[in-house]
Amino acid sequence: MKWNGRIILAMLTRLYIGNFRCFESFNFEPGRKQLLIGPNGSGKSTILEVIQLLQEFVKGGNNPFTYESRTRWTPENSLQRFEIQALVDNSTYVYHVEIEHNLRTFGRVVKYERIVINNHVVCFEASNGIIRSRNNGEAEQIIEAEISSTSNLHHVTHLNSHVRQFQDWMQNLCVLKPDVYGESMGDTVDNPSKYLDTEFENFADWYSYYHDEDVAAISDIRNSLRDVLYGFKQLRFSNEGDEFKRTRRLVADFEFAKAPFLLSELSDGQRFLIGLYSTLYILIAKGKTVFFDEPDNFVSLREIQPWLQAAEDVVDEQRGQLILVSHHPEILNYWAQDYGLCFERKKDGSVVAKPFTDLNVTGLEPAETLARGWENNE
């Protein structure tokens, strides 16, 4: 990710979730490469949901952690706790927030909030309407604020560079669940955007922003797509209309066609491959943390493997972090043994997660081991 004009290394190192949906007290410590495995309803996508809700929360918007989001089998527990730890520019940031729910009125307030750097420097703390801000050895600043349901970070963003850097890192976390159907992944540029929507709805706007901003990434995307899409030449923008109203649209040129194809005219698989390689070189290769839910949709076995190999090479160069959620046999066989984390619901409804292991030494591929339910068996 970029901070003050330079690319810095950053990654999520821990996420603690207390009293949210299926997570009663759950600790998630991802590596630079991680594959989340498990049956439907085991909590994999809930991890991604928490990341998105925390992003919304620290921006200062409405509190998305509702009364109904608490764990159902502990209804007397009114307190939700979240903690997110990240390595950002060689410093460890730990953000902690506690949200208290009123069991009678269903309202909620932020009870406590804090950011600690390198395990000992408290640069931000908010409790009981008092906010304390400490920035790079400067004198502590104390601010009084009304107790509310929203984050207190926005009160000190302009005062505290550590808070700004943490918020910027949070904003740059990417949770992707692509919907590449023609009506969703459109081709018209309305407003170039630095951030990609979860379902790729603003893909043309996002690609437009980086088309001129990051020439190297665009070149890598073009070269990779030439290897995986038959006859592909390039992605470019066309301008339609007259001097009074012009529309900019994302199109693809192919060697076998005299006229370009609009992005919406391509097949779902073609659009998905364009999305996969674009996120690889614009996001992951630039040091972003990317959560990808089912990156194998719409593509064949032989199409997903080159992307996996390219993604692994990029992350191995410590240029980003990739966390996948997938049931795809090719991805399971390729990543489960080294990077797999198996999610499982216990009888009481809570979730546990363990590294994938084939303790029976079956000699089977991981996908077959998982299909038979033999993983992590004692």
C-alpha positions as CSV (number, residue, x, y, z in Angstrom):
1,M,0.0,0.0,0.0
2,K,1.1,3.6,-0.4
3,W,1.6,6.0,2.5
4,N,2.8,9.6,1.8
5,G,3.6,8.7,-1.8
6,R,5.7,5.6,-1.1
7,I,4.8,1.9,-1.1
8,I,5.1,0.3,2.3
9,L,4.8,-3.3,3.5
10,A,1.6,-4.1,5.4
11,M,-0.4,-7.2,6.3
12,L,-3.0,-8.4,8.7
13,T,-1.5,-10.6,11.4
14,R,-4.4,-11.2,13.8
15,L,-8.1,-10.8,14.1
16,Y,-10.0,-11.4,17.4
17,I,-13.8,-11.7,17.3
18,G,-15.8,-12.0,20.5
19,N,-19.5,-12.4,20.6
20,F,-20.3,-12.0,16.9
21,R,-22.5,-14.5,15.1
22,C,-20.8,-18.0,15.2
23,F,-17.7,-16.6,16.8
24,E,-17.9,-16.6,20.6
25,S,-14.2,-16.1,21.2
26,F,-12.2,-16.6,18.1
27,N,-8.6,-15.8,17.2
28,F,-7.5,-15.7,13.5
29,E,-3.8,-15.4,12.7
30,P,-3.3,-15.5,8.9
31,G,0.0,-15.7,7.1
32,R,0.8,-14.0,3.9
33,K,-0.9,-16.9,2.1
34,Q,-4.0,-18.5,3.7
35,L,-6.7,-20.8,2.4
36,L,-9.9,-21.0,4.5
37,I,-11.6,-24.4,4.2
38,G,-14.8,-25.8,5.6
39,P,-18.4,-26.6,4.9
40,N,-21.0,-24.0,4.3
41,G,-22.0,-22.3,7.5
42,S,-18.7,-22.9,9.3
43,G,-17.8,-19.2,9.5
44,K,-15.4,-18.6,6.6
45,S,-17.4,-15.8,5.0
46,T,-18.1,-14.4,8.5
47,I,-14.4,-13.5,8.8
48,L,-14.8,-11.4,5.6
49,E,-17.9,-9.8,6.9
50,V,-16.2,-8.7,10.1
51,I,-13.4,-7.1,8.1
52,Q,-15.9,-5.2,6.1
53,L,-17.9,-4.1,9.1
54,L,-14.7,-2.9,10.9
55,Q,-13.8,-1.0,7.8
56,E,-17.1,0.8,7.9
57,F,-16.9,1.4,11.6
58,V,-13.4,3.0,11.8
59,K,-14.4,5.4,9.0
60,G,-16.8,6.9,11.4
61,G,-20.0,5.9,9.8
62,N,-23.0,4.3,11.6
63,N,-22.2,1.4,13.9
64,P,-22.9,-1.8,11.8
65,F,-22.6,-4.1,14.8
66,T,-26.3,-4.6,15.7
67,Y,-27.9,-6.2,18.7
68,E,-28.9,-9.1,16.5
69,S,-25.3,-9.8,15.4
70,R,-24.3,-11.1,18.9
71,T,-23.8,-14.8,19.4
72,R,-27.2,-16.5,19.7
73,W,-26.3,-19.1,22.3
74,T,-25.0,-16.6,24.9
75,P,-27.9,-14.1,24.9
76,E,-26.9,-12.7,28.3
77,N,-23.6,-11.5,27.0
78,S,-24.0,-7.8,26.1
79,L,-20.4,-7.0,25.2
80,Q,-18.8,-7.5,21.8
81,R,-15.0,-7.3,21.4
82,F,-13.0,-7.0,18.3
83,E,-9.2,-6.7,17.9
84,I,-7.3,-6.3,14.7
85,Q,-3.5,-6.5,14.6
86,A,-1.4,-5.4,11.5
87,L,2.2,-5.0,10.5
88,V,2.3,-1.6,8.8
89,D,5.7,-0.1,7.7
90,N,7.6,-2.3,10.2
91,S,5.4,-1.3,13.1
92,T,2.8,-3.4,14.8
93,Y,-0.6,-1.8,15.2
94,V,-3.2,-3.3,17.5
95,Y,-6.7,-1.8,17.4
96,H,-9.2,-2.8,20.1
97,V,-12.8,-1.9,20.4
98,E,-15.6,-2.9,22.8
99,I,-19.3,-2.4,22.0
100,E,-21.8,-2.6,24.8
101,H,-25.4,-3.5,23.9
102,N,-28.4,-2.7,26.0
103,L,-30.4,-5.9,26.5
104,R,-33.6,-3.9,27.2
105,T,-33.6,-1.1,24.6
106,F,-31.4,-2.9,22.0
107,G,-29.2,0.3,21.7
108,R,-25.4,0.2,21.7
109,V,-22.5,2.4,22.7
110,V,-18.7,2.2,22.2
111,K,-17.5,1.3,25.7
112,Y,-13.7,1.3,25.0
113,E,-11.4,1.9,22.0
114,R,-7.6,1.9,21.7
115,I,-4.7,1.7,19.3
116,V,-1.3,0.4,20.6
117,I,1.9,0.5,18.6
118,N,4.7,-2.0,19.0
119,N,3.0,-3.5,22.1
120,H,3.6,-0.6,24.4
121,V,2.9,2.8,22.9
122,V,-0.8,3.8,23.4
123,C,-1.3,6.4,20.7
124,F,-5.1,6.6,21.0
125,E,-7.5,5.7,23.8
126,A,-11.2,6.5,24.3
127,S,-13.4,5.6,27.3
128,N,-16.3,7.3,29.2
129,G,-16.3,10.3,26.9
130,I,-12.6,11.1,27.3
131,I,-10.3,10.7,24.3
132,R,-6.5,10.7,24.7
133,S,-4.2,11.2,21.7
134,R,-0.4,10.8,21.6
135,N,1.4,11.4,18.4
136,N,5.2,10.9,17.9
137,G,6.3,12.0,21.3
138,E,4.2,15.1,21.4
139,A,2.3,16.1,24.5
140,E,-0.8,14.1,25.2
141,Q,-4.0,15.8,23.9
142,I,-7.3,15.2,25.8
143,I,-10.6,15.7,24.1
144,E,-14.1,15.4,25.6
145,A,-16.7,13.7,23.3
146,E,-20.2,12.5,23.7
147,I,-20.5,8.8,24.4
148,S,-22.1,7.3,21.3
149,S,-22.3,4.2,19.1
150,T,-19.8,5.4,16.6
151,S,-16.0,5.2,16.5
152,N,-14.0,8.0,18.2
153,L,-11.1,7.8,15.8
154,H,-12.4,10.6,13.6
155,H,-12.0,13.0,16.5
156,V,-8.2,12.8,16.3
157,T,-7.6,11.9,12.6
158,H,-6.3,15.4,11.9
159,L,-4.1,15.4,15.0
160,N,-2.5,11.9,15.0
161,S,-0.5,10.5,12.1
162,H,-0.6,7.0,13.7
163,V,-4.4,7.0,13.6
164,R,-4.4,8.3,10.0
165,Q,-2.0,5.5,8.9
166,F,-4.1,2.8,10.6
167,Q,-7.3,4.1,9.0
168,D,-5.6,4.3,5.6
169,W,-4.5,0.6,6.0
170,M,-8.0,-0.4,7.0
171,Q,-9.4,1.4,4.0
172,N,-7.0,-0.4,1.7
173,L,-8.1,-3.9,2.9
174,C,-9.9,-5.6,0.0
175,V,-12.7,-8.1,0.4
176,L,-13.7,-9.4,-3.0
177,K,-16.8,-11.5,-3.9
178,P,-17.0,-10.9,-7.6
179,D,-20.3,-10.8,-9.5
180,V,-19.2,-10.7,-13.1
181,Y,-22.5,-11.0,-14.9
182,G,-22.8,-8.4,-17.6
183,E,-25.4,-6.3,-15.8
184,S,-23.2,-6.2,-12.7
185,M,-19.6,-5.8,-14.0
186,G,-20.4,-2.9,-16.3
187,D,-18.1,-1.2,-18.9
188,T,-19.1,2.4,-18.5
189,V,-16.8,4.8,-16.7
190,D,-18.8,7.1,-14.5
191,N,-16.4,8.3,-11.8
192,P,-12.8,6.9,-11.7
193,S,-12.3,5.3,-8.3
194,K,-9.2,4.3,-6.2
195,Y,-11.2,1.5,-4.5
196,L,-12.8,-1.6,-6.1
197,D,-16.3,-2.6,-5.0
198,T,-16.7,-6.0,-3.3
199,E,-18.7,-7.4,-6.2
200,F,-16.7,-5.6,-9.0
201,E,-19.7,-3.3,-9.8
202,N,-17.4,-0.3,-10.4
203,F,-14.7,-2.3,-12.2
204,A,-14.5,0.1,-15.2
205,D,-14.2,3.1,-12.8
206,W,-11.5,1.4,-10.8
207,Y,-9.5,0.2,-13.8
208,S,-9.8,3.7,-15.3
209,Y,-8.2,5.2,-12.2
210,Y,-5.1,2.9,-12.4
211,H,-4.9,2.8,-16.2
212,D,-2.9,6.1,-16.2
213,E,-1.8,5.8,-12.5
214,D,0.1,2.5,-12.7
215,V,1.5,1.8,-16.2
216,A,3.6,-1.2,-15.0
217,A,0.6,-3.0,-13.5
218,I,-1.5,-2.4,-16.6
219,S,1.4,-3.9,-18.7
220,D,1.5,-7.0,-16.4
221,I,-2.2,-7.4,-16.7
222,R,-2.1,-7.2,-20.5
223,N,0.8,-9.7,-20.8
224,S,-0.8,-12.2,-18.5
225,L,-4.2,-12.0,-20.2
226,R,-2.5,-12.7,-23.6
227,D,-1.3,-16.0,-22.1
228,V,-4.8,-17.1,-20.8
229,L,-7.3,-15.6,-23.2
230,Y,-7.2,-16.8,-26.8
231,G,-6.4,-13.9,-29.2
232,F,-6.4,-11.2,-26.5
233,K,-4.6,-8.1,-27.4
234,Q,-5.4,-5.4,-24.9
235,L,-7.9,-3.6,-22.7
236,R,-8.5,0.1,-23.6
237,F,-11.1,2.8,-23.3
238,S,-13.2,4.1,-26.1
239,N,-15.1,7.4,-26.2
240,E,-18.6,7.5,-27.6
241,G,-21.0,10.3,-28.2
242,D,-20.6,13.9,-29.4
243,E,-19.1,17.1,-28.0
244,F,-22.0,17.6,-25.7
245,K,-22.1,14.2,-24.1
246,R,-19.3,11.7,-24.3
247,T,-19.2,8.2,-22.7
248,R,-16.0,6.4,-21.8
249,R,-16.3,2.6,-22.0
250,L,-13.9,-0.3,-21.3
251,V,-13.4,-2.5,-24.3
252,A,-11.2,-5.5,-25.2
253,D,-9.4,-6.0,-28.5
254,F,-8.8,-9.5,-29.9
255,E,-6.6,-10.5,-32.9
256,F,-9.5,-12.3,-34.6
257,A,-12.0,-9.4,-34.5
258,K,-11.9,-6.2,-36.5
259,A,-14.0,-4.4,-33.9
260,P,-13.5,-4.3,-30.1
261,F,-15.8,-6.0,-27.6
262,L,-17.4,-4.1,-24.8
263,L,-16.5,-5.6,-21.4
264,S,-20.2,-6.5,-21.0
265,E,-20.1,-8.4,-24.3
266,L,-17.5,-10.9,-23.1
267,S,-18.3,-14.2,-21.5
268,D,-18.6,-14.4,-17.7
269,G,-15.4,-16.5,-17.7
270,Q,-13.5,-13.9,-19.7
271,R,-14.6,-11.1,-17.5
272,F,-13.7,-13.1,-14.4
273,L,-10.1,-13.7,-15.7
274,I,-9.8,-10.0,-16.4
275,G,-10.9,-9.3,-12.8
276,L,-8.5,-11.9,-11.4
277,Y,-5.4,-10.6,-13.1
278,S,-6.3,-7.0,-12.5
279,T,-6.6,-7.5,-8.8
280,L,-3.4,-9.5,-8.7
281,Y,-1.3,-6.7,-10.2
282,I,-3.1,-3.6,-9.1
283,L,-3.8,-4.8,-5.5
284,I,-1.8,-7.7,-4.3
285,A,1.5,-6.8,-6.1
286,K,1.3,-3.4,-4.5
287,G,1.3,-4.7,-1.0
288,K,-2.5,-4.9,-0.3
289,T,-4.2,-7.5,1.8
290,V,-6.9,-9.2,-0.3
291,F,-9.6,-11.5,0.8
292,F,-11.0,-13.4,-2.2
293,D,-14.2,-15.4,-1.8
294,E,-14.4,-18.2,-4.4
295,P,-11.8,-16.9,-6.9
296,D,-12.5,-20.0,-9.0
297,N,-16.0,-19.1,-10.1
298,F,-16.6,-19.1,-13.9
299,V,-13.1,-20.5,-14.7
300,S,-11.8,-23.9,-15.5
301,L,-9.1,-26.0,-13.8
302,R,-6.4,-25.1,-16.3
303,E,-7.3,-21.4,-16.1
304,I,-7.2,-21.0,-12.3
305,Q,-3.8,-22.7,-11.8
306,P,-1.7,-20.1,-13.7
307,W,-3.3,-17.4,-11.6
308,L,-2.6,-19.3,-8.4
309,Q,1.0,-19.7,-9.4
310,A,1.4,-16.1,-10.4
311,A,-0.3,-15.0,-7.1
312,E,2.0,-17.2,-5.1
313,D,5.1,-15.7,-6.8
314,V,3.9,-12.2,-6.1
315,V,3.2,-12.9,-2.4
316,D,6.5,-14.8,-2.0
317,E,8.2,-11.5,-2.9
318,Q,6.4,-10.0,0.1
319,R,4.4,-7.7,-2.0
320,G,1.0,-8.4,-0.5
321,Q,-1.2,-10.9,1.3
322,L,-3.8,-13.2,-0.2
323,I,-6.5,-15.0,1.9
324,L,-8.7,-17.3,-0.2
325,V,-12.1,-18.9,0.6
326,S,-12.6,-21.8,-1.7
327,H,-14.1,-25.3,-2.3
328,H,-12.4,-25.7,-5.7
329,P,-10.4,-29.0,-6.0
330,E,-7.5,-27.3,-7.8
331,I,-7.1,-24.6,-5.1
332,L,-7.5,-27.2,-2.3
333,N,-4.8,-29.5,-3.8
334,Y,-2.5,-26.5,-4.5
335,W,-2.7,-24.6,-1.2
336,A,-4.4,-26.8,1.5
337,Q,-1.3,-28.7,2.6
338,D,0.8,-25.6,3.3
339,Y,-1.7,-22.8,3.9
340,G,-5.1,-24.5,4.7
341,L,-7.1,-23.6,7.8
342,C,-10.1,-25.8,8.4
343,F,-13.2,-24.3,10.0
344,E,-15.6,-26.5,11.9
345,R,-18.8,-25.9,13.9
346,K,-18.9,-27.5,17.3
347,K,-22.0,-29.0,18.8
348,D,-22.7,-25.9,20.8
349,G,-22.6,-23.8,17.6
350,S,-19.3,-22.1,18.1
351,V,-16.5,-22.3,15.5
352,V,-13.0,-23.7,15.8
353,A,-10.2,-23.6,13.2
354,K,-7.2,-25.8,12.8
355,P,-4.4,-26.1,10.2
356,F,-5.2,-28.7,7.6
357,T,-3.4,-32.0,8.2
358,D,-3.8,-35.4,6.8
359,L,-3.1,-37.3,10.0
360,N,-4.1,-40.6,8.5
361,V,-1.4,-40.2,5.9
362,T,-3.8,-41.4,3.2
363,G,-1.7,-40.4,0.3
364,L,-4.8,-38.8,-1.2
365,E,-5.0,-35.4,-2.7
366,P,-6.2,-32.8,-0.1
367,A,-9.4,-32.3,-2.1
368,E,-10.2,-36.0,-1.8
369,T,-9.2,-36.1,1.9
370,L,-11.6,-33.2,2.6
371,A,-14.4,-34.8,0.5
372,R,-14.2,-37.9,2.7
373,G,-14.0,-35.9,6.0
374,W,-10.6,-37.4,6.9
375,E,-8.8,-34.2,7.6
376,N,-7.5,-33.5,11.1
377,N,-8.9,-36.8,12.3
378,E,-7.1,-38.2,15.4
